[in-house]
Each structure stands twice: as structure tokens, then as C-alpha cells.
Amino acid sequence: MHPTICGTLPLGFPVLVTAAILIFAVPLSAAADEVDSVETIIGPFRDAVYNHSLNDIEVRQSYQKTLNEIFSSNLNLIEAEHTRALGAYYLGRYYQAIKNREEMAAYAGDLRKGRYLALRRYYTEREAALDAYKEARIAAESYLELNPGAESHSLLGEILGQMLFLGSAGQALAIGPKARKQVKTALELNPDYQKALIQEASRLAYSPPAYGGNPEKARELYRRILREGIKDKEDEFNIYGGFAMASFMEKDDAQALSWFREALNLYPENIFVLGMMDFLLESFIG
């Protein structure tokens, strides 16, 4: 699933100041049926981003609404920083995403032909995406400091990993090892942590062999996760998409289409899946 964003906290807003706001924003008491959670606050925004159901104005409004809900919720400081990191991360994913099926199909064509340097041109809102990811990184680092563990290391690794696609070559070389280290640490702390396993599997599925890709090892990890049971919709979507990309990289287009259809059942308007399918179907016709 791509300036300071109007209506949000300024980028680089000090963590301690944010923490103070969050502490004083938490109600002194809450009824049992009014307890907020990370999922209830972030879920609608995440799903809207994955399903490409927001335009530029709506995504800013939805992100601001998410921030307001965090500040007025009964989340503790650790949960609030976790949710704030996720909100900015999904905003970054919105700006990073390719916005229409035609462009996504063209991206797939360049990827199939090995034109890796050409792929950068499809990320047309790089600065906005990077600004959102920088905000996410600040909150994720705060979350990691407050709550070190597999979950927080994995989240920071995911944010850094997405930033790799958007910066300069020098920035990619600087950020890449940090992203991998966070995921590695997460798996050292908890070898069964699913999101970190998905991150590692996706690296193997999406990368060309010359850059460390290994579709069969990716499938092994995805199967392991499926055997253990999938915990949320996002993970399920990413697993199906990963299976599809592993097949795509091997030019097994029929299998790739089958897995993309599974992913589309979860987010029917996802541009990444629709565009990849358009390319594959066109190649069959052609």
C-alpha cells in the first residue's frame, strides 16, 4: 500500500511535549464499555488507506481525526505513542502508494523487465510520504524507548523499510541496515512474532534474486505463519500479496493471479493488487 501536513502536529514535534499532552489528555476514569484500544482507533484509517477510499483532502481529515481520538482517548502513554506511530505510518503509505491502476500496471511492466531504476518515477509524492514516515519514526522511537520488545522493534523496522523506497541512494544505504537490524532484533526477541516474520518473508518475495530475493524461502515463511493462524486482516492481505509477488518474480503468472484474487477479497479497491492483475491479465491476452 506513498511539508508539514496541514492540520497536524508540526514535524519533529518534541516527544516529551507530545507525551505531556497525551498524559493530560487521558480521562481520569472511563467506563468499561468506553475503553479505547489501538485497533479501534487506528483500524478505520488503516483500512481506508489499504482500500484507497480516500482522496487527498479526506486522508488529511481522517488522519487528523485519528490524532484527535488518540489525544482524547483513555490510552496510556505507551499505547498512545504506538497508535500515533501507526497513524503517521499509514499516512505515509497513502502518499507512497501509486494512485491508479494504469500506473500500477506500468510499474509491474518495468518490474518484469528488470528496470529497477525506473520504478522510482512512480512515487510522485515522495516528500509528503517521507515527512509522514519521519513523524512515524519519531513516535516509533518513543514507543520503543517506552516499551522495548519485538512489536516496537518490528514497527520501527517497517517504517525505516518503507523510507528506503523514497530517499536518495545514499539515504537508502544508510537506512537499509538499520531497518534490517530492527527486524532481526524483533525476531531474536520473539522468533514467532508474525509481523516481523511477514517483513522478512516480504523482503524475500519482493526482491529480485540479485538483491537477496528468494521466493521459495518467502513461501516457507508465509506457510509457517498461516499454520500458526493469522491474527488480523492486514497481515492476511500482506501474506496473500507476498505469495502473489513470489510467483510474479518467478513468472508464474497464473499462480500470481490466484493469490492476488485472494488478497482482493480483503481490500477490493486496492490499487496495487488491481494494477498488478491488470498487467498479468493483459499479458495473457497479448
NORFEN-V415610 format. One record per pair of residues at least 4 apart in sequence whose C-alpha atoms are under 8 Angstrom apart, sorted by the first residue. I is the first residue (numbers start at 1). GAP is how many residues later the second one is. D is the distance in Angstrom with one decimal. If there is no record, write none. Layout:
<<I;GAP;D> <I;GAP;D>>
//
This chain:
<<1;48;7.4> <1;49;5.8> <1;92;5.7> <1;93;6.9> <1;95;7.5> <1;96;5.4> <1;269;7.7> <1;270;8.0> <1;271;6.6> <2;89;7.8> <2;90;5.4> <2;91;4.3> <2;92;4.6> <2;93;3.1> <2;94;0.9> <2;95;3.8> <2;96;6.9> <2;121;6.8> <2;123;6.5> <2;124;6.9> <2;126;8.0> <2;127;5.3> <3;124;7.3> <3;125;6.3> <3;128;6.5> <4;4;7.5> <4;6;6.0> <4;7;6.1> <4;124;7.9> <4;127;7.0> <5;4;8.0> <5;5;7.7> <5;55;7.5> <5;123;7.8> <6;54;7.3> <7;53;7.5> <7;57;6.6> <8;56;6.2> <8;59;8.0> <9;4;6.5> <11;120;7.2> <11;123;7.5> <11;124;5.9> <12;122;7.9> <12;123;6.6> <12;126;7.2> <13;4;7.4> <13;5;7.1> <14;4;6.3> <15;4;6.0> <15;123;7.3> <15;124;7.3> <15;127;6.9> <16;4;6.2> <17;4;6.4> <18;4;6.2> <19;4;6.1> <19;58;6.8> <20;4;6.3> <21;4;5.9> <21;50;7.3> <22;4;6.4> <22;48;7.9> <22;49;5.6> <22;55;6.5> <22;58;7.2> <23;53;7.5> <23;54;6.5> <25;46;5.5> <25;47;5.5> <25;48;7.3> <26;45;7.2> <26;46;6.2> <26;47;5.9> <26;48;4.9> <26;49;6.8> <26;50;7.3> <27;45;7.6> <27;46;7.2> <27;47;5.8> <29;45;8.0> <30;4;6.1> <30;5;6.6> <30;44;7.2> <31;4;6.8> <35;39;6.6> <36;4;6.6> <36;5;7.2> <36;37;6.3> <36;38;6.1> <36;39;6.3> <37;4;6.4> <37;38;6.8> <37;42;7.9> <38;4;6.0> <38;5;7.9> <38;37;7.9> <38;41;6.6> <38;42;7.7> <38;44;7.6> <38;45;5.6> <39;4;5.1> <40;4;7.5> <41;4;8.0> <41;25;6.5> <41;28;6.8> <41;29;7.3> <41;42;7.7> <42;4;6.1> <42;24;6.8> <42;41;6.6> <42;44;7.2> <42;45;6.5> <43;4;6.1> <44;4;6.1> <45;4;6.3> <45;17;6.6> <45;18;7.1> <45;21;7.4> <45;42;7.5> <45;45;7.6> <46;4;6.3> <46;41;7.7> <46;44;6.1> <47;4;6.0> <47;220;7.9> <48;4;5.9> <48;5;5.3> <48;6;6.5> <49;4;6.7> <49;5;7.0> <49;41;6.8> <49;42;7.7> <49;44;7.4> <49;45;5.8> <50;217;6.7> <50;220;6.0> <51;216;5.2> <51;217;6.7> <51;218;5.0> <51;219;4.7> <51;220;7.7> <52;42;7.9> <52;217;6.2> <52;218;5.9> <52;219;7.0> <53;216;7.6> <54;4;5.4> <54;5;5.5> <55;4;6.0> <56;4;6.5> <57;4;6.3> <58;4;5.9> <59;4;6.0> <59;32;7.5> <59;35;8.0> <60;4;6.1> <61;4;6.1> <62;4;6.2> <63;4;6.3> <63;24;6.8> <63;25;7.8> <63;28;7.1> <64;4;6.2> <65;4;6.2> <66;4;6.3> <66;21;7.0> <67;4;6.3> <67;17;6.9> <67;20;7.6> <68;4;6.2> <69;4;5.7> <70;5;7.3> <70;10;6.1> <70;13;7.2> <70;14;7.2> <71;9;7.8> <75;4;5.7> <75;5;5.6> <76;4;6.0> <77;4;6.2> <78;4;6.3> <78;65;6.1> <78;68;6.2> <78;69;6.8> <79;4;6.1> <80;4;6.0> <81;4;6.1> <81;58;5.6> <81;59;7.0> <81;61;6.8> <81;62;5.4> <82;4;6.4> <82;57;7.0> <82;58;6.5> <82;61;5.7> <82;70;8.0> <83;4;6.1> <84;4;6.4> <84;52;7.1> <84;55;6.2> <85;4;6.1> <85;50;7.4> <85;51;4.3> <85;52;6.8> <85;53;7.6> <85;54;4.8> <85;55;5.2> <86;4;6.2> <86;50;6.7> <87;4;6.3> <87;49;7.4> <88;4;6.2> <88;44;5.4> <88;45;6.3> <88;47;6.1> <88;48;4.7> <89;4;6.3> <89;43;6.5> <89;44;5.6> <89;47;5.3> <89;70;6.6> <90;4;6.2> <91;4;6.6> <91;38;7.3> <91;41;6.1> <91;42;7.9> <92;4;6.0> <92;36;7.3> <92;37;4.3> <92;38;6.7> <92;39;7.6> <92;40;4.8> <92;41;5.5> <93;4;5.9> <93;36;6.9> <94;35;7.5> <95;30;5.7> <95;31;7.2> <95;33;6.3> <95;34;4.9> <96;27;6.0> <96;28;7.7> <96;29;6.3> <96;30;6.4> <96;33;5.5> <97;26;7.2> <97;175;7.8> <98;5;6.8> <98;6;6.2> <98;24;6.6> <98;25;6.6> <98;26;8.0> <98;173;7.2> <98;174;7.3> <99;4;7.4> <99;5;7.8> <99;172;6.8> <100;4;6.3> <100;171;6.1> <100;175;7.6> <101;4;6.0> <101;170;5.7> <101;171;7.4> <101;173;6.2> <101;174;4.3> <101;177;7.5> <102;4;6.3> <102;173;6.5> <103;4;6.1> <103;19;7.3> <103;172;7.5> <104;4;6.3> <104;167;7.1> <104;168;6.2> <104;171;4.7> <104;172;6.5> <105;4;6.3> <105;170;4.6> <105;171;5.5> <105;172;7.8> <105;173;6.1> <105;174;4.9> <106;4;6.4> <106;173;7.5> <107;4;6.1> <107;12;6.4> <107;15;7.1> <108;4;6.0> <108;167;7.7> <108;168;6.0> <108;171;6.6> <109;4;6.3> <109;170;7.0> <110;4;6.2> <110;5;5.1> <110;6;7.1> <110;8;7.0> <110;9;6.9> <111;4;5.8> <111;5;6.2> <111;8;7.3> <112;137;7.5> <115;4;7.0> <116;4;7.8> <118;4;8.0> <119;4;7.8> <120;45;7.4> <120;46;7.4> <123;43;7.3> <125;4;6.2> <126;4;6.0> <126;40;5.6> <126;41;7.8> <127;4;6.1> <128;4;6.3> <129;4;6.2> <129;37;7.9> <130;4;6.0> <130;33;6.5> <130;36;6.9> <130;37;7.8> <131;4;6.4> <132;4;6.2> <133;4;5.9> <133;26;6.3> <133;27;7.9> <133;30;6.9> <134;4;6.3> <135;4;6.6> <136;4;6.0> <136;23;7.1> <137;4;6.0> <137;19;6.5> <137;22;6.5> <137;23;7.5> <138;4;6.3> <139;4;6.1> <140;4;6.0> <140;12;6.9> <140;15;6.8> <140;16;5.6> <141;4;6.2> <141;15;6.9> <142;4;6.2> <143;4;5.8> <143;5;7.6> <143;9;6.4> <144;4;4.7> <144;5;7.3> <144;8;5.0> <144;9;6.6> <144;12;7.9> <147;5;6.9> <148;4;6.1> <148;5;7.2> <149;4;6.2> <149;37;6.8> <149;40;6.7> <150;4;5.9> <150;35;7.1> <150;36;3.9> <150;37;6.7> <150;39;5.7> <150;40;6.0> <150;43;6.9> <150;46;7.9> <151;4;6.2> <151;35;6.8> <151;42;7.6> <151;44;8.0> <152;4;6.3> <152;34;7.9> <153;4;6.1> <153;29;5.1> <153;30;6.4> <153;32;6.7> <153;33;5.4> <154;4;6.1> <154;28;6.0> <154;29;5.1> <154;32;5.6> <154;41;7.0> <154;42;5.5> <155;4;6.4> <156;4;6.2> <156;23;7.4> <156;26;6.7> <157;4;5.9> <157;21;7.3> <157;22;4.4> <157;23;6.6> <157;24;7.5> <157;25;4.8> <157;26;5.5> <158;4;6.3> <158;21;7.0> <158;25;7.8> <158;41;7.3> <159;4;6.5> <159;20;7.9> <160;4;6.6> <160;15;6.5> <160;16;7.5> <160;18;7.4> <160;19;5.2> <161;4;7.7> <161;14;7.6> <161;15;6.8> <161;18;5.4> <161;19;7.8> <162;4;7.6> <163;4;6.6> <163;9;7.8> <163;12;7.8> <164;7;7.3> <164;8;4.9> <164;11;6.6> <164;12;6.5> <165;7;7.5> <167;4;5.7> <167;5;6.3> <168;4;6.2> <169;4;6.3> <170;4;6.3> <171;4;6.0> <172;4;5.6> <173;4;7.3> <174;4;7.4> <175;4;6.2> <176;4;6.3> <177;4;6.0> <178;4;6.3> <179;4;6.6> <180;4;6.1> <181;4;6.0> <182;4;6.2> <183;4;6.3> <183;13;5.8> <183;16;7.4> <183;17;7.5> <184;4;6.2> <185;4;6.2> <186;4;6.1> <186;5;7.6> <186;7;7.5> <186;10;6.5> <187;4;4.4> <187;5;7.1> <187;6;6.6> <187;9;6.4> <187;10;7.4> <191;6;7.9> <192;5;7.2> <193;4;6.3> <194;4;6.1> <194;31;6.6> <195;4;6.2> <195;40;7.1> <196;4;6.3> <197;4;6.1> <197;24;6.9> <197;25;8.0> <197;28;7.7> <198;4;5.9> <198;23;7.5> <198;24;7.0> <198;27;8.0> <198;37;7.5> <198;40;7.5> <198;41;6.9> <199;4;6.2> <200;4;6.5> <200;18;7.8> <201;4;6.1> <201;16;7.3> <201;17;4.4> <201;18;7.3> <201;20;5.8> <201;21;6.6> <201;41;7.6> <202;4;5.8> <202;16;6.7> <202;40;5.7> <203;4;5.9> <203;10;6.8> <203;15;7.9> <204;8;6.6> <204;9;4.3> <204;10;4.9> <204;11;6.0> <204;13;7.0> <204;14;5.3> <204;42;8.0> <205;8;6.0> <205;9;6.2> <205;10;4.9> <205;13;5.4> <205;14;7.8> <205;37;6.0> <205;38;7.3> <205;40;5.9> <205;41;4.6> <205;44;7.6> <206;7;6.7> <206;36;7.3> <206;39;6.0> <206;40;6.6> <206;43;7.4> <207;4;5.9> <207;5;6.2> <207;6;4.3> <207;7;7.6> <208;4;6.6> <208;5;4.9> <208;6;7.8> <208;41;7.0> <209;4;4.2> <209;5;6.1> <214;4;6.3> <214;32;7.9> <215;4;6.2> <215;31;4.7> <215;32;7.2> <215;34;7.5> <215;35;7.6> <216;4;6.3> <216;30;7.5> <217;4;6.4> <218;4;6.3> <218;24;7.8> <218;25;7.8> <218;28;7.2> <219;4;6.0> <219;24;6.4> <219;27;7.4> <220;4;6.2> <221;4;6.4> <222;4;6.3> <222;17;6.2> <222;20;7.9> <222;21;7.5> <223;4;6.1> <224;4;6.4> <225;4;6.3> <225;5;6.8> <226;4;6.0> <230;5;6.8> <230;6;6.3> <231;4;7.1> <231;5;7.9> <232;4;6.4> <233;4;6.1> <233;33;7.2> <234;4;6.2> <235;4;6.1> <236;4;6.3> <236;27;7.8> <237;4;6.1> <237;26;5.1> <237;29;6.5> <237;30;7.8> <238;4;5.9> <238;25;7.7> <239;4;6.2> <240;4;6.2> <240;19;5.6> <240;20;6.7> <240;22;6.4> <240;23;5.3> <241;4;6.2> <241;18;6.6> <241;19;6.0> <241;22;6.0> <241;32;7.6> <242;4;6.1> <243;4;6.4> <243;13;7.2> <243;16;6.3> <244;4;6.1> <244;11;7.0> <244;12;4.1> <244;13;6.8> <244;14;7.5> <244;15;4.9> <244;16;5.7> <245;4;6.0> <245;11;6.5> <246;4;6.6> <246;10;7.7> <247;4;6.1> <247;5;5.0> <247;6;6.6> <247;8;6.2> <247;9;5.0> <248;4;5.8> <248;5;5.8> <248;8;5.5> <252;4;6.3> <253;4;6.1> <253;27;6.4> <254;4;6.4> <255;4;6.4> <256;4;6.1> <257;4;6.2> <257;20;6.2> <257;23;7.1> <258;4;6.7> <259;4;6.4> <260;4;6.1> <260;13;6.0> <260;17;7.0> <261;4;6.5> <262;4;7.4> <263;4;6.8> <263;10;7.4> <264;4;4.7> <264;5;7.4> <264;6;7.0> <264;9;6.7> <264;10;7.7> <269;5;7.3> <270;4;6.2> <271;4;5.8> <272;4;6.1> <273;4;6.1> <274;4;6.1> <275;4;6.3> <276;4;6.3> <277;4;6.0> <278;4;6.0> <279;4;6.2> <280;4;6.4> <281;4;6.4> <282;4;5.9>>
//
